[in-house]
Amino acid sequence: MSQARRQRQQDEVRFERRELDQILRVYSFMVAGGEWRDYGISHLKDRAVFAVFRRTSEMPLYRIEKNPRLARRQGAYAVINASGMVLKRGHDLAQVLRLFDKQIRLVQSN
């Protein structure tokens, strides 16, 4: 791997394995319920984004973002809806992902 590519990857914010496990657990329940169908992951210089889609060609329904610059203030993690409104923000990813608990319970009850 070239040195320039390695440096670029070091500069990007990424989800850790533990964080991805938590996100993918929620994602799998929503896919099983037919609510979500696709996802995309972006690693940018200032944040990492996990975008959830109902259909591949649409705008994302939700974006789960990790922004380390906000870690000391509002919390590094946020769930943002399609219109750009922050639905939940916090320091703990598991707590932020609880936003989807009601929807998951509905899926599991079928």
Secondary structure, DSSP 8 states (H G I E B T S, - for coil): --HHHHHHHHHS----HHHHHHHHHHHHHHHHTTS--EEEEEE-SS-EEEEEESSTTS--SEEEEE-GGGTTTT-SEEEEETTS-EEEEES-HHHHHGGGHHHHHHHHT-
